[in-house]
């Protein structure tokens, strides 16, 4: 078994895969953050309009 | 061990510009973390970001946490000492994470149960006392495991900046820890997730760039030739007994499974995901991240070896006469190599990314272990449920307490052993028992409390993997060594595998001999169906 060839192929393939993943996650993550803040703001506003007992139950 | 490389003609490329980049970057991320505080309304928001993390953000935060400076440090040390053969660890981690992603093994049922921590599952499945015992072992193991993080971080700072004063170093690390404590106590999981994202972006692109630069600087053929000359076949073949060997490869597959599906800091990401289908997607895509978090640091370690082995002065310092790496210095080889080949400006960016990764790992671990202590060790003692406010306060107190502990432990406690051994053994105290409880508790109806107790306590046997403990237990271990003709210490991989097998056997035997009176598996399934998503 030629381990040098295996690890060379494996290393460069992994680098290429990670480069693609980094680009996709960077772009997708940005939109996820926007949506996370929207969700948390909505939840916070909802909590502010709820009676105190209900908030505790929900937490 | 302190060597002034400047006097030997090896001046670091780390300049005033790089300091400005590092300080500016760190101030910016802490400010963002503190700003995010206004979005925290409940304990669930604080600990699992309101369970509203979507796929890409969850992947970024998972990789951001797992690709820490400590991982980079001990992995580069492995690359330095093991050569290309160390790549099998990255391969094992990726394969196992992909398997977890496709099958949903352990993580999907956990998410379905809506638990925040693994010991919370122990209570649902085995009872409250197992939760407290499991939580205590998990937190103890986890806090000890992160005890050396500051040490590894400080070695990185020393290596890259060429800093020689130990006092200045301690000040820098203390300031870094204070910054982490500030934004973690205020922002919780939301700030952790956002900052992990930023760190993921900076670190992933800078690591890729540094890899390309290393190949251009050293040349791929030169890298391969030098490893062949220095290590021979064992530098490439992981099954070669002169290097890693079969038992080590097998142990690494188990460690890969542990780090993605059993280790609380990774599992908390699954618990924070919006749905079980997102959990699966996160793991499938994160398999590339789990691969890279080891692979690139191994490569940097290999490059450091090539750089050092081809320079007579450095060779004399880092490598012994027979070409073996000096264990004291092998940890600093990678940062030293970085300081020599990366240009000013870029070295600041990569150092900022690394230090941010250092902080990112700290914030996640601090949040994780403090949550376990609050939810699983303290809260179960109260008859009435602790209020969300009380839990939040307690978690913040634990964050500060753990922070103080690791500062004292990491900076003032002398590490007299290999970092990887320390990390593996401290982690295995929990992970061996934890794996048995999770796998059997989730997939075997007859798993009982007695079996769970036995498996959890068996984890402590993993301490035998430490060479000092082996010396202490020599009257007990010597006959075994003699019987199997083992010279020196019994390899930690063999100890780990034997302890794992023992924990599994005891879990099965204990459950069959002492079954539970009440069928808890049915209760758990009911809860899973009521709360389940998808």
HADDOCK unambig.tbl for C-alpha pairs under 7 A between the chains (distance, minus, plus):
assign (segid A and resid 3 and name CA) (segid B and resid 236 and name CA) 5.77 0.50 0.50
assign (segid A and resid 3 and name CA) (segid B and resid 237 and name CA) 6.14 0.50 0.50
assign (segid A and resid 4 and name CA) (segid B and resid 236 and name CA) 6.51 0.50 0.50
assign (segid A and resid 18 and name CA) (segid B and resid 288 and name CA) 6.28 0.50 0.50
assign (segid A and resid 22 and name CA) (segid B and resid 204 and name CA) 6.54 0.50 0.50
assign (segid A and resid 25 and name CA) (segid B and resid 56 and name CA) 5.15 0.50 0.50
assign (segid A and resid 25 and name CA) (segid B and resid 60 and name CA) 6.59 0.50 0.50
assign (segid A and resid 26 and name CA) (segid B and resid 201 and name CA) 6.21 0.50 0.50
assign (segid A and resid 28 and name CA) (segid B and resid 56 and name CA) 5.44 0.50 0.50
assign (segid A and resid 29 and name CA) (segid B and resid 56 and name CA) 4.68 0.50 0.50
assign (segid A and resid 29 and name CA) (segid B and resid 57 and name CA) 4.49 0.50 0.50
assign (segid A and resid 32 and name CA) (segid B and resid 54 and name CA) 6.08 0.50 0.50
assign (segid A and resid 32 and name CA) (segid B and resid 56 and name CA) 6.77 0.50 0.50
assign (segid A and resid 32 and name CA) (segid B and resid 57 and name CA) 5.89 0.50 0.50
assign (segid A and resid 33 and name CA) (segid B and resid 57 and name CA) 6.88 0.50 0.50
assign (segid A and resid 36 and name CA) (segid B and resid 52 and name CA) 6.63 0.50 0.50
assign (segid A and resid 36 and name CA) (segid B and resid 53 and name CA) 6.91 0.50 0.50
assign (segid A and resid 40 and name CA) (segid B and resid 39 and name CA) 6.24 0.50 0.50
assign (segid A and resid 41 and name CA) (segid B and resid 39 and name CA) 6.59 0.50 0.50
assign (segid A and resid 44 and name CA) (segid B and resid 41 and name CA) 6.16 0.50 0.50
assign (segid A and resid 56 and name CA) (segid B and resid 388 and name CA) 6.69 0.50 0.50
assign (segid A and resid 59 and name CA) (segid B and resid 42 and name CA) 5.78 0.50 0.50
assign (segid A and resid 59 and name CA) (segid B and resid 43 and name CA) 6.34 0.50 0.50
assign (segid A and resid 59 and name CA) (segid B and resid 44 and name CA) 6.37 0.50 0.50
assign (segid A and resid 59 and name CA) (segid B and resid 388 and name CA) 6.10 0.50 0.50
